[in-house]
Amino acid sequence: MKVRLTQEEREQLESYLKVLQNPFESIAKRRLAKSKFDMIYNRAATRTANSLGSCVNKENQAACSNEGEENPSNL
């Protein structure tokens, strides 16, 4: 599943990813960037899944599984 982002979200994610990939940043700053990155990414992923109607099937209460999707902050 591809996650749809607004321009503002994309810019924020790119800036947080730069902090995450910089080994010279303090560990505290990288942890904070990771938590903010994950929050924005997960919010966008949920919004995308809901707009596609693929998250919950109310007839059989099947939960959403996003297999194959990787969060770039975990790389």
C-alpha positions as CSV (number, residue, x, y, z in Angstrom):
1,M,0.0,0.0,0.0
2,K,1.3,3.4,-0.9
3,V,0.8,6.1,1.7
4,R,-0.6,9.4,0.4
5,L,1.0,12.5,2.0
6,T,0.3,16.1,1.9
7,Q,3.2,18.4,0.8
8,E,3.7,19.6,4.4
9,E,3.8,16.0,5.7
10,R,6.3,15.0,3.0
11,E,8.6,17.9,3.9
12,Q,8.4,17.1,7.6
13,L,9.1,13.4,7.0
14,E,12.1,14.3,4.8
15,S,13.6,16.6,7.5
16,Y,13.1,13.9,10.2
17,L,14.6,11.3,8.0
18,K,17.7,13.4,7.6
19,V,18.1,13.7,11.3
20,L,17.6,9.9,11.7
21,Q,20.3,9.2,9.1
22,N,22.8,11.6,10.6
23,P,25.1,9.6,13.0
24,F,26.5,12.9,14.4
25,E,23.2,14.0,15.9
26,S,22.6,13.2,19.6
27,I,20.7,10.0,20.3
28,A,18.0,12.1,22.1
29,K,17.4,14.2,19.0
30,R,17.3,11.1,16.8
31,R,14.8,9.4,19.1
32,L,12.6,12.4,19.1
33,A,12.8,12.6,15.3
34,K,11.9,8.9,15.0
35,S,8.8,9.3,17.3
36,K,7.6,12.3,15.3
37,F,8.3,10.6,12.0
38,D,6.3,7.5,13.1
39,M,3.4,9.6,14.3
40,I,3.1,11.5,11.0
41,Y,3.6,8.3,8.9
42,N,1.1,6.2,10.8
43,R,-1.5,9.0,10.7
44,A,-1.1,9.3,6.9
45,A,-1.2,5.5,6.5
46,T,-4.4,5.3,8.5
47,R,-5.9,8.1,6.5
48,T,-5.0,6.4,3.3
49,A,-6.3,3.0,4.4
50,N,-9.6,4.6,5.5
51,S,-10.0,6.5,2.3
52,L,-9.6,3.2,0.4
53,G,-12.0,1.4,2.6
54,S,-9.6,-1.4,3.2
55,C,-9.0,-1.2,6.9
56,V,-12.0,-3.0,8.5
57,N,-14.5,-5.2,6.8
58,K,-17.6,-4.8,9.1
59,E,-19.3,-8.0,7.9
60,N,-16.6,-10.4,9.3
61,Q,-14.7,-7.9,11.5
62,A,-11.4,-8.7,9.7
63,A,-8.6,-6.4,11.0
64,C,-6.4,-4.5,8.6
65,S,-3.0,-6.0,7.8
66,N,-0.5,-4.0,5.9
67,E,1.9,-6.7,5.0
68,G,4.8,-5.7,2.8
69,E,4.7,-2.1,3.9
70,E,7.9,-0.8,5.4
71,N,8.3,2.3,7.5
72,P,11.4,4.1,6.2
73,S,12.4,5.1,9.8
74,N,13.0,1.5,10.6
75,L,15.6,1.0,8.0
